[in-house]
């Protein structure tokens, strides 16, 4: 086990924030992870994987464990479906492509979401009408305090909108090491009803899409709207789309007739955070190297040398403006390390 000192994490977080880890170790196996967690000489541990859903605002005075455990295997299979286990260090988009190449359906709408497999259940990643929980079977996680492995089924994960037990009661208690997903081999349940996706398929004259058609359409849409973290530092959607009561929505709609929305249930609707931010005049705004993307107001970006604190200050200004104009409190989707 090679423990390094004073290591920059700039290339290990998609915002490209240049903070340093006091101590750093690469984890490539469960045994290495157990040994690292047991190191009494480093009482404080900090976990990082793909670094796609975090904003680092300070140096990390701890032993940073970079989870890079790889591997994909079959757990179960019949004529109609397969249960696949992917280890935490697998890149999420590459895993989606692996599944599509084999004709496995269920996660094609989740193409090009940044990050690694191990962090996918934490916020129940979702896009274009599909969420991880729709195909989720279970995940294996290692308890930080004991080094013991525990299995969490779908019910135990308590999934919500961009939410799970790992963001609430069990935050900081477990490291997800593997994820099991149930994917279809035939008779795929295709989800093409989401507005932008439906339009893109129609524009391509695709009436009966395959899972690859859907993936390609999603990739095209995402690339047209969202900046590549390799080119401009970002973490995708910075805020969750707020879910509000229908009564509150109806009041807002009277003041703002163009307010878009999506049905959640009979009592709640979801409104696009990007639209709210844009209406407050923040789309394309830049303060130093911290900014709001010019094509998608939901994405905060690092144009080069912004600090995490500068991006956080911009996020807080946006929250205050949206709260003042719409009486809606935006909640960050990104995990902010203060």
TILUM-946685 format. One record per residue (C-alpha): x, y, z. Coordinates in Angstrom, 1 decimal, padded with zeros to 4 digits. Layout:
! residues N
east->X	north->Y	up->Z
...
END
This chain:
! residues 338
east->000.0	north->000.0	up->000.0
east->001.6	north->003.2	up->-001.2
east->000.6	north->006.2	up->001.0
east->001.6	north->009.5	up->-000.6
east->001.7	north->012.9	up->001.0
east->000.5	north->016.4	up->-000.1
east->-001.2	north->015.2	up->-003.3
east->-003.3	north->017.5	up->-005.5
east->-006.9	north->016.3	up->-006.1
east->-007.4	north->018.5	up->-009.2
east->-007.6	north->015.6	up->-011.6
east->-009.8	north->013.6	up->-009.3
east->-012.8	north->015.9	up->-009.2
east->-014.7	north->017.0	up->-012.2
east->-014.9	north->020.6	up->-011.1
east->-011.1	north->020.6	up->-011.4
east->-010.6	north->022.3	up->-008.0
east->-007.0	north->022.3	up->-007.0
east->-007.1	north->021.3	up->-003.4
east->-004.5	north->019.0	up->-001.7
east->-004.8	north->015.8	up->000.3
east->-002.6	north->015.5	up->003.3
east->-002.3	north->011.8	up->002.6
east->-003.5	north->009.8	up->-000.3
east->-003.8	north->006.1	up->-001.2
east->-005.1	north->004.3	up->-004.3
east->-007.5	north->001.5	up->-003.5
east->-007.8	north->-001.3	up->-006.1
east->-009.2	north->-004.2	up->-004.0
east->-011.5	north->-005.0	up->-001.1
east->-008.5	north->-006.2	up->000.9
east->-006.7	north->-002.9	up->000.4
east->-009.8	north->-001.0	up->001.4
east->-010.1	north->-003.0	up->004.7
east->-006.4	north->-002.5	up->005.4
east->-006.6	north->001.3	up->004.7
east->-009.7	north->001.7	up->007.0
east->-007.8	north->-000.1	up->009.8
east->-004.8	north->002.2	up->009.7
east->-004.8	north->003.8	up->013.2
east->-002.0	north->006.2	up->012.2
east->-004.5	north->008.0	up->010.0
east->-007.7	north->008.4	up->012.1
east->-009.4	north->010.7	up->009.6
east->-010.4	north->009.1	up->006.3
east->-012.0	north->010.8	up->003.2
east->-013.4	north->008.8	up->000.3
east->-013.2	north->009.9	up->-003.4
east->-014.0	north->007.9	up->-006.5
east->-015.0	north->009.6	up->-009.8
east->-015.2	north->013.0	up->-008.1
east->-018.2	north->013.9	up->-010.2
east->-020.7	north->014.9	up->-007.6
east->-018.7	north->017.0	up->-005.2
east->-017.4	north->020.5	up->-004.7
east->-014.2	north->020.7	up->-002.7
east->-013.8	north->024.0	up->-000.9
east->-010.7	north->023.3	up->001.2
east->-007.7	north->021.0	up->001.5
east->-008.4	north->017.6	up->002.8
east->-006.6	north->017.0	up->006.1
east->-007.1	north->013.3	up->006.1
east->-006.1	north->010.1	up->004.4
east->-007.9	north->010.3	up->001.1
east->-009.0	north->006.8	up->-000.2
east->-009.3	north->006.8	up->-004.0
east->-011.7	north->004.0	up->-004.7
east->-010.6	north->002.4	up->-008.0
east->-011.8	north->-001.2	up->-007.7
east->-012.6	north->-002.6	up->-011.1
east->-014.6	north->-005.5	up->-012.6
east->-017.9	north->-006.5	up->-014.2
east->-019.4	north->-010.0	up->-013.7
east->-022.7	north->-011.9	up->-014.2
east->-024.6	north->-012.8	up->-011.0
east->-027.7	north->-014.3	up->-012.6
east->-029.1	north->-014.9	up->-016.1
east->-032.1	north->-016.3	up->-017.9
east->-033.7	north->-015.9	up->-021.4
east->-035.2	north->-012.5	up->-020.5
east->-032.8	north->-010.8	up->-018.1
east->-029.4	north->-010.6	up->-016.5
east->-028.2	north->-009.4	up->-013.1
east->-024.8	north->-007.7	up->-013.6
east->-022.4	north->-006.8	up->-010.8
east->-020.2	north->-003.8	up->-011.5
east->-017.5	north->-002.8	up->-009.0
east->-017.4	north->000.7	up->-007.6
east->-014.4	north->002.0	up->-009.6
east->-015.9	north->001.3	up->-013.0
east->-016.7	north->004.4	up->-015.0
east->-020.5	north->004.7	up->-015.2
east->-020.8	north->005.7	up->-018.9
east->-018.3	north->003.0	up->-020.0
east->-020.4	north->000.5	up->-018.0
east->-023.6	north->001.7	up->-019.9
east->-021.7	north->001.2	up->-023.2
east->-020.6	north->-002.3	up->-022.1
east->-024.3	north->-003.2	up->-021.4
east->-025.6	north->-001.8	up->-024.7
east->-022.8	north->-003.6	up->-026.7
east->-024.2	north->-006.8	up->-025.2
east->-027.9	north->-005.9	up->-025.9
east->-028.7	north->-005.4	up->-022.2
east->-031.4	north->-002.7	up->-021.7
east->-032.5	north->-000.5	up->-018.8
east->-029.8	north->002.1	up->-018.4
east->-029.5	north->003.5	up->-021.9
east->-031.3	north->006.7	up->-020.8
east->-028.5	north->007.2	up->-018.2
east->-025.7	north->007.4	up->-020.9
east->-023.0	north->010.0	up->-020.4
east->-023.7	north->010.7	up->-016.7
east->-020.3	north->011.5	up->-015.2
east->-018.8	north->009.6	up->-012.3
east->-018.2	north->006.0	up->-011.3
east->-020.6	north->003.1	up->-010.5
east->-020.0	north->003.2	up->-006.8
east->-021.5	north->006.7	up->-006.4
east->-024.5	north->006.0	up->-008.6
east->-026.7	north->004.7	up->-005.8
east->-025.8	north->007.5	up->-003.4
east->-027.9	north->010.1	up->-005.2
east->-030.0	north->007.6	up->-007.2
east->-028.7	north->009.0	up->-010.5
east->-031.4	north->009.7	up->-013.1
east->-032.0	north->011.3	up->-016.5
east->-034.6	north->011.4	up->-019.3
east->-037.3	north->009.6	up->-017.3
east->-035.2	north->006.8	up->-015.8
east->-033.6	north->006.5	up->-012.4
east->-031.1	north->004.0	up->-011.1
east->-033.7	north->002.5	up->-008.7
east->-035.7	north->001.3	up->-011.8
east->-033.0	north->-001.4	up->-012.4
east->-031.4	north->-001.6	up->-009.0
east->-031.2	north->-005.0	up->-007.2
east->-028.7	north->-004.3	up->-004.4
east->-025.3	north->-002.9	up->-003.5
east->-022.5	north->-004.1	up->-001.3
east->-020.9	north->-001.6	up->001.0
east->-018.1	north->-001.6	up->003.5
east->-018.7	north->-000.1	up->006.9
east->-016.0	north->002.4	up->007.6
east->-015.9	north->001.8	up->011.3
east->-015.5	north->-002.0	up->011.1
east->-014.4	north->-002.9	up->007.6
east->-017.3	north->-005.3	up->007.4
east->-019.3	north->-005.8	up->004.2
east->-023.0	north->-005.3	up->004.2
east->-025.7	north->-005.9	up->001.5
east->-028.3	north->-003.2	up->000.9
east->-031.3	north->-004.1	up->-001.2
east->-033.5	north->-001.6	up->-003.0
east->-035.8	north->-001.1	up->000.1
east->-032.9	north->-000.7	up->002.4
east->-031.4	north->002.1	up->000.2
east->-034.6	north->004.2	up->000.7
east->-034.2	north->005.8	up->-002.7
east->-035.9	north->009.2	up->-003.4
east->-035.4	north->011.9	up->-006.0
east->-031.6	north->012.2	up->-006.2
east->-031.5	north->010.8	up->-002.7
east->-030.8	north->007.7	up->-000.7
east->-030.0	north->006.5	up->002.8
east->-026.3	north->007.1	up->002.0
east->-027.0	north->010.8	up->001.8
east->-029.0	north->010.8	up->005.0
east->-028.8	north->008.4	up->008.0
east->-025.8	north->006.5	up->006.7
east->-023.9	north->009.4	up->005.3
east->-020.2	north->008.9	up->005.9
east->-020.7	north->005.4	up->007.4
east->-020.3	north->003.2	up->004.3
east->-018.2	north->002.9	up->001.1
east->-020.1	north->001.3	up->-001.7
east->-017.9	north->-001.4	up->-003.3
east->-020.2	north->-003.0	up->-005.9
east->-023.6	north->-002.5	up->-007.5
east->-026.0	north->-005.2	up->-008.8
east->-028.5	north->-004.2	up->-011.6
east->-031.2	north->-006.2	up->-013.4
east->-031.1	north->-005.5	up->-017.1
east->-033.3	north->-006.9	up->-019.9
east->-032.0	north->-009.1	up->-022.7
east->-035.2	north->-008.8	up->-024.8
east->-038.6	north->-007.1	up->-024.7
east->-036.9	north->-004.0	up->-023.4
east->-039.0	north->-001.5	up->-021.5
east->-038.1	north->001.6	up->-023.5
east->-038.7	north->005.1	up->-021.9
east->-038.9	north->007.7	up->-024.7
east->-041.6	north->010.0	up->-023.3
east->-039.3	north->012.6	up->-021.9
east->-039.7	north->015.7	up->-024.0
east->-036.2	north->016.4	up->-025.3
east->-035.6	north->012.7	up->-026.0
east->-038.9	north->012.2	up->-027.8
east->-038.1	north->015.2	up->-030.0
east->-034.6	north->014.1	up->-030.8
east->-035.8	north->010.7	up->-031.9
east->-038.5	north->012.3	up->-034.1
east->-035.9	north->014.6	up->-035.6
east->-033.9	north->011.5	up->-036.6
east->-037.1	north->009.8	up->-038.0
east->-036.6	north->007.0	up->-035.6
east->-040.1	north->005.5	up->-034.9
east->-039.0	north->002.2	up->-033.3
east->-035.9	north->003.0	up->-031.4
east->-033.4	north->000.4	up->-030.2
east->-031.6	north->000.8	up->-026.8
east->-028.6	north->002.1	up->-028.8
east->-030.7	north->004.6	up->-030.6
east->-031.9	north->005.9	up->-027.3
east->-028.4	north->006.1	up->-025.9
east->-027.1	north->007.9	up->-029.0
east->-030.0	north->010.4	up->-028.7
east->-029.3	north->011.0	up->-025.0
east->-025.6	north->011.5	up->-025.7
east->-026.3	north->014.0	up->-028.5
east->-028.7	north->016.0	up->-026.2
east->-026.3	north->016.0	up->-023.3
east->-023.4	north->017.1	up->-025.4
east->-025.4	north->019.9	up->-026.9
east->-026.4	north->021.2	up->-023.5
east->-023.8	north->020.2	up->-021.0
east->-020.1	north->021.0	up->-021.0
east->-017.5	north->018.2	up->-021.0
east->-015.7	north->018.2	up->-017.6
east->-012.5	north->017.5	up->-019.4
east->-012.8	north->020.9	up->-021.2
east->-014.6	north->023.0	up->-018.6
east->-014.7	north->022.0	up->-014.9
east->-018.2	north->021.2	up->-013.8
east->-020.3	north->018.6	up->-011.9
east->-023.3	north->018.4	up->-014.2
east->-026.6	north->019.7	up->-012.6
east->-025.6	north->021.7	up->-009.5
east->-029.1	north->021.9	up->-008.0
east->-032.0	north->019.5	up->-007.8
east->-035.2	north->020.3	up->-009.7
east->-037.5	north->021.4	up->-006.8
east->-040.7	north->019.5	up->-006.1
east->-043.5	north->021.7	up->-004.9
east->-047.1	north->021.3	up->-004.0
east->-049.6	north->021.8	up->-006.7
east->-051.2	north->024.6	up->-004.7
east->-047.9	north->026.5	up->-004.6
east->-047.4	north->025.8	up->-008.3
east->-050.8	north->027.2	up->-009.2
east->-050.0	north->030.4	up->-007.3
east->-046.7	north->030.7	up->-009.1
east->-048.1	north->030.0	up->-012.5
east->-050.5	north->033.0	up->-012.1
east->-047.5	north->035.3	up->-011.6
east->-045.3	north->033.5	up->-014.1
east->-047.5	north->032.0	up->-016.9
east->-044.5	north->030.4	up->-018.7
east->-043.4	north->028.4	up->-015.7
east->-042.7	north->024.8	up->-017.0
east->-043.4	north->021.8	up->-014.9
east->-043.5	north->018.0	up->-014.8
east->-046.2	north->015.9	up->-013.1
east->-045.0	north->014.0	up->-010.0
east->-048.4	north->012.9	up->-008.6
east->-051.8	north->014.4	up->-007.8
east->-050.5	north->016.7	up->-005.2
east->-047.0	north->017.6	up->-006.4
east->-045.2	north->018.9	up->-009.5
east->-041.5	north->019.3	up->-010.3
east->-040.2	north->022.6	up->-011.8
east->-036.9	north->022.9	up->-013.7
east->-034.3	north->024.6	up->-011.5
east->-032.5	north->025.7	up->-014.7
east->-035.5	north->027.8	up->-015.8
east->-035.8	north->029.4	up->-012.4
east->-032.1	north->030.3	up->-012.4
east->-032.3	north->031.7	up->-016.0
east->-035.3	north->033.9	up->-015.1
east->-033.2	north->035.4	up->-012.3
east->-030.6	north->036.4	up->-015.0
east->-027.8	north->034.1	up->-014.1
east->-027.5	north->032.1	up->-017.3
east->-024.0	north->032.7	up->-018.7
east->-022.9	north->034.9	up->-015.8
east->-019.2	north->034.7	up->-014.9
east->-017.5	north->036.0	up->-011.8
east->-013.7	north->035.5	up->-012.3
east->-013.3	north->031.8	up->-013.2
east->-016.6	north->030.8	up->-011.5
east->-019.6	north->030.8	up->-013.7
east->-023.0	north->029.6	up->-014.9
east->-022.9	north->027.7	up->-018.2
east->-024.1	north->029.7	up->-021.2
east->-026.2	north->026.9	up->-022.5
east->-027.6	north->025.4	up->-019.3
east->-028.2	north->027.5	up->-016.2
east->-028.4	north->024.5	up->-014.0
east->-024.7	north->023.8	up->-014.5
east->-022.1	north->025.8	up->-012.6
east->-018.6	north->025.8	up->-014.1
east->-014.9	north->026.4	up->-013.4
east->-013.4	north->028.2	up->-016.3
east->-009.9	north->027.4	up->-015.1
east->-008.7	north->028.5	up->-011.6
east->-011.8	north->029.1	up->-009.6
east->-011.7	north->027.9	up->-006.0
east->-014.4	north->025.8	up->-004.5
east->-015.3	north->028.7	up->-002.3
east->-015.9	north->031.0	up->-005.3
east->-018.2	north->028.5	up->-006.9
east->-020.0	north->028.0	up->-003.6
east->-020.5	north->031.8	up->-003.2
east->-022.0	north->032.0	up->-006.7
east->-024.3	north->029.0	up->-005.9
east->-025.5	north->030.8	up->-002.7
east->-026.2	north->034.0	up->-004.7
east->-028.3	north->032.0	up->-007.1
east->-030.2	north->030.4	up->-004.2
east->-030.9	north->033.8	up->-002.7
east->-032.2	north->035.2	up->-006.0
east->-034.5	north->032.3	up->-006.7
east->-035.8	north->032.3	up->-003.1
east->-036.6	north->036.1	up->-003.4
east->-038.2	north->035.9	up->-006.9
east->-040.1	north->032.5	up->-006.6
east->-040.2	north->031.7	up->-002.9
east->-038.5	north->028.4	up->-003.7
east->-035.4	north->027.1	up->-002.0
east->-033.0	north->025.4	up->-004.4
east->-031.2	north->022.4	up->-002.9
east->-027.7	north->021.4	up->-004.1
east->-027.5	north->018.1	up->-005.8
east->-023.7	north->018.3	up->-005.5
east->-022.1	north->017.2	up->-002.2
east->-020.3	north->020.3	up->-000.8
east->-017.2	north->019.6	up->001.2
east->-016.8	north->022.6	up->003.5
END
